[in-house]
């Protein structure tokens, strides 16, 4: 799933849960400011998450708790 360079500043809770089998998510070059504890919840197959080049200054405790398969998390340039 690639939603890069789309001027995204917020991803509402529950929006990504429809993509339960997604393994790779790219939210690069956006304006995302925070990661909530439910933003990526339920994505049990997620292996790689790319969040670089955003404006992230806050990540909720347990934000990636349900992402047991997560191997790569890129937060560069935030």
C-alpha positions in Angstrom: 0.0 0.0 0.0 1.6 3.3 -1.1 0.1 6.6 0.0 3.3 8.6 -0.4 3.4 12.3 -1.3 -0.3 12.8 -0.9 -0.2 15.7 1.7 -1.6 13.4 4.4 -1.5 14.9 7.9 -3.7 12.4 9.6 -4.9 8.8 9.2 -8.1 8.2 11.0 -8.4 5.1 13.3 -9.9 2.1 11.5 -9.1 3.2 7.9 -6.3 0.8 7.4 -8.0 -2.2 9.2 -9.7 -3.2 5.9 -6.2 -4.0 4.5 -5.5 -6.7 7.1 -3.3 -8.8 4.8 -1.1 -5.9 3.7 2.6 -6.5 4.3 4.2 -3.2 3.2 3.0 0.3 3.8 4.6 3.5 2.5 3.5 6.8 4.0 6.5 8.7 2.8 6.8 12.5 2.1 3.6 13.5 3.8 2.7 15.7 6.7 1.9 13.1 9.3 2.4 14.5 12.8 1.6 11.6 15.1 1.0 7.9 15.2 -1.9 6.8 17.4 -2.2 3.5 19.2 -4.9 2.4 16.8 -3.5 3.7 13.4 -1.9 0.4 12.5 -3.8 -1.9 14.9 -5.0 -5.2 13.5 -2.5 -5.3 10.7 -1.0 -8.6 11.8 0.8 -9.4 8.5 2.5 -6.0 8.3 6.3 -6.6 7.8 7.6 -3.2 6.6 6.4 0.3 7.5 8.0 3.4 5.9 7.1 6.7 7.6 10.1 8.8 6.6 10.0 12.4 5.6 6.9 13.4 7.6 6.5 15.7 10.6 6.1 13.0 13.2 6.8 14.3 16.7 4.7 11.9 18.8 4.1 8.1 18.7 1.6 6.6 21.1 2.9 4.0 23.6 2.0 0.6 22.0 1.4 2.0 18.6 2.9 -1.1 17.0 1.8 -3.6 19.6 -0.4 -5.7 17.3 2.2 -5.7 14.5 4.0 -8.8 15.6 5.5 -9.4 12.1 6.9 -5.9 11.8 10.5 -6.2 10.8 11.3 -2.8 9.3 10.2 0.6 10.7 11.7 3.6 8.9 11.2 7.0 10.8 14.0 8.9 9.2 13.7 12.7 8.7 10.9 13.4 11.1 
